[in-house]
């Protein structure tokens, strides 16, 4: 018996669905803006998708060069700028003038250590509830929001306490 068309699944050789997911996800973001997926954009996207990773452009460049040795720092900056403009990534200006990027687009906040520059993600439903409450209270359609808490991380706080005890 010959199978129906619906029963046949064609897979591209050497490509798994999991491996194609970043490409499909990026394409879904880029195509509505008339942009196409390139190896350089895909490499930048993959770097930004790491959990709790908030790299500087130089850090992204170093990682992307491993996959695309001919990429320039200017190209990486241009891609990061495009990603920030269309909402694929968010710029984070924390701890001075060093710009960082966040590829995590789900609602979350950041804990930023003013001493070492460490940035941690906080995912808490109460942040979303707060956003919704403000929207209702002020009759405001919130398109986006950014929460950042600055202070000292546990490691820096411990080192500071030790140093104070020794003085």
C-alpha positions as CSV (number, residue, x, y, z in Angstrom):
1,X,0.0,0.0,0.0
2,X,1.2,3.5,-0.9
3,X,1.1,5.9,2.1
4,X,-0.8,9.2,1.9
5,X,1.2,12.4,1.6
6,X,0.2,13.3,5.1
7,X,1.8,10.1,6.4
8,X,5.2,10.9,4.9
9,X,7.5,13.1,6.8
10,X,10.6,14.4,5.0
11,X,13.6,15.3,7.1
12,X,16.5,17.2,5.8
13,X,19.7,15.0,6.1
14,X,21.9,15.9,9.0
15,X,19.5,18.4,10.5
16,X,17.4,17.7,13.6
17,X,14.3,19.7,14.5
18,X,16.1,20.8,17.7
19,X,19.0,22.1,15.8
20,X,16.7,24.1,13.4
21,X,14.7,25.7,16.3
22,X,17.0,28.7,16.8
23,X,17.0,29.4,13.0
24,X,13.1,29.1,12.9
25,X,12.8,31.3,16.0
26,X,15.1,33.9,14.6
27,X,13.4,33.8,11.2
28,X,10.0,34.5,12.9
29,X,11.5,37.7,14.4
30,X,13.3,38.9,11.3
31,X,11.0,38.2,8.4
32,X,8.2,40.6,9.5
33,X,10.9,43.3,9.4
34,X,12.1,42.3,5.9
35,X,15.3,40.9,7.3
36,X,16.8,37.5,6.5
37,X,18.7,35.0,8.6
38,X,22.4,34.9,8.0
39,X,25.0,32.7,9.6
40,X,26.3,35.8,11.5
41,X,22.9,36.8,12.8
42,X,22.1,33.2,13.8
43,X,25.5,32.9,15.7
44,X,24.7,36.2,17.6
45,X,21.2,35.0,18.4
46,X,22.5,31.7,19.8
47,X,24.9,33.6,22.1
48,X,22.1,35.8,23.4
49,X,19.8,32.8,24.1
50,X,22.0,31.4,26.8
51,X,20.4,31.4,30.2
52,X,21.3,34.3,32.5
53,X,23.9,35.6,30.1
54,X,24.2,39.3,29.6
55,X,27.2,39.8,27.3
56,X,28.9,42.9,26.2
57,X,29.3,43.4,22.4
58,X,33.0,42.3,22.8
59,X,31.9,39.1,24.6
60,X,29.4,38.3,21.8
61,X,32.1,39.0,19.2
62,X,34.5,36.6,20.8
63,X,31.9,33.8,20.9
64,X,30.6,34.5,17.3
65,X,34.2,34.4,15.9
66,X,34.4,30.7,16.9
67,X,31.6,29.9,14.4
68,X,32.2,32.7,11.9
69,X,35.9,33.5,11.9
70,X,35.5,36.2,9.2
71,X,32.9,38.3,11.1
72,X,34.0,41.8,12.2
73,X,33.3,43.6,15.4
74,X,31.4,46.2,13.4
75,X,29.1,43.5,12.0
76,X,28.4,42.2,15.5
77,X,27.6,45.7,16.7
78,X,25.3,46.2,13.7
79,X,23.4,42.9,14.4
80,X,23.0,43.7,18.1
81,X,21.6,47.1,17.2
82,X,19.2,45.6,14.8
83,X,18.1,43.0,17.3
84,X,17.5,45.7,19.9
85,X,15.5,47.7,17.5
86,X,13.1,44.9,16.6
87,X,12.9,43.4,20.1
88,X,15.0,40.3,19.7
89,X,17.3,41.6,22.4
90,X,17.3,44.3,25.0
91,X,20.1,46.7,25.8
92,X,21.1,46.9,29.4
93,X,23.0,50.0,30.6
94,X,24.1,48.9,34.0
95,X,27.2,49.4,36.1
96,X,28.6,52.4,34.2
97,X,28.9,52.9,30.5
98,X,29.4,49.3,29.5
99,X,26.5,48.2,27.4
100,X,25.2,44.7,27.7
101,X,22.6,42.7,25.9
102,X,19.8,40.4,27.1
103,X,18.3,37.9,24.7
104,X,15.6,36.7,27.2
105,X,12.3,38.2,26.2
106,X,10.1,36.7,28.8
107,X,9.0,39.1,31.6
108,X,11.8,39.3,34.1
109,X,13.9,41.8,36.2
110,X,17.6,42.1,36.8
111,X,19.7,42.2,40.0
112,X,22.8,44.2,39.1
113,X,25.9,44.1,41.4
114,X,27.4,47.6,41.4
115,X,30.7,46.2,42.5
116,X,31.5,43.4,40.1
117,X,28.9,44.0,37.3
118,X,27.2,40.7,37.7
119,X,23.6,40.6,36.4
120,X,21.1,37.9,37.4
121,X,17.7,37.4,36.1
122,X,14.6,37.3,38.4
123,X,11.5,35.7,37.2
124,X,8.6,36.3,39.5
125,X,4.9,36.4,38.8
126,X,4.4,39.3,41.1
127,X,6.3,41.5,38.6
128,X,3.7,40.7,35.9
129,X,0.9,41.3,38.4
130,X,2.4,44.7,39.2
131,X,2.6,45.6,35.6
132,X,-1.0,44.6,35.0
133,X,-2.1,46.6,38.1
134,X,-0.3,49.7,36.9
135,X,-1.9,49.3,33.5
136,X,-5.4,49.2,35.1
137,X,-4.8,51.9,37.7
138,X,-3.4,54.4,35.2
139,X,-5.5,53.3,32.2
140,X,-2.2,52.8,30.3
141,X,-1.4,50.2,27.6
142,X,2.1,49.0,28.7
143,X,4.0,47.7,25.7
144,X,7.2,47.0,27.6
145,X,8.8,47.5,30.9
146,X,12.2,47.1,32.6
147,X,12.9,46.4,36.2
148,X,16.4,46.6,37.6
149,X,17.5,46.4,41.2
150,X,21.1,47.5,42.0
151,X,23.2,46.7,45.0
152,X,25.8,44.1,46.0
153,X,25.7,40.4,45.1
154,X,26.3,37.9,47.9
155,X,30.0,37.3,46.9
156,X,30.8,41.0,47.0
157,X,28.9,41.6,50.2
158,X,30.8,38.7,51.9
159,X,34.2,40.0,50.7
160,X,33.3,43.5,51.9
161,X,32.2,42.2,55.4
162,X,35.5,40.2,55.6
163,X,37.5,43.2,54.7
164,X,35.7,45.4,57.2
165,X,36.4,42.8,60.0
166,X,40.1,42.8,59.2
167,X,40.4,46.6,59.3
